[in-house]
Amino acid sequence: MANVLPPRHSFARAMCGSTLMELVLTVVIFAVVVAAVAPVIAMGLRAVVEGREMAADEAEATLALERFVRDVRRAQSLAGTPEGVKVDGITLAFTDENVTYEFADGRLSRDGQVLARRVATGAEETFFRVDRIPAEGDNERKPHVTMSLRTTASGVPYQAMGAPR
């Protein structure tokens, strides 16, 4: 039977390492692949961060609107707010205190406490308005408050309405 195994010091066995050219080519190919994939990964991460910010802004806006409606329904009157005009601030009068809501510097605040941060204060949809609307089953026109706001990140408009007692 013939010897099938290669000799001990064959040429193939001596070339078991890599040449410098092979290493340089491998690094270049790796760099090209990384350069092609990096923008896609960066865009995905940016989308995740922006999505979280939008969700936080919308949650703040929703909570602010709910608190505003609760305060309006609890209020005794609207202290000196003109009717039928869009305004940037409104004061609600309670039996023991007054509470002021206002839009300023891209924020919605209640007595200086920020309720919603990124609000489009220059937008046409961001305002308070008091209208007199007839109550159900009654001819008397009662003041009715509308608060409308738009978040800057998503541009989603929100609106809440309520009437004081």
Protein Blocks (a to p, Z undefined) as FASTA:
>chain_A
ZZfbdcfkbfklmmmpccfklmmmmmmmmmmmmmmmmmmmmmmmmmmmmmmmmmmmmmmm
mmmmmmmmmmmmmpmbdehiaehiacfbdcdddfkbccddddeehiaceehiafbfbdcf
kbmklccdddddddehiabdcdddddddddfklopacddddddZZ
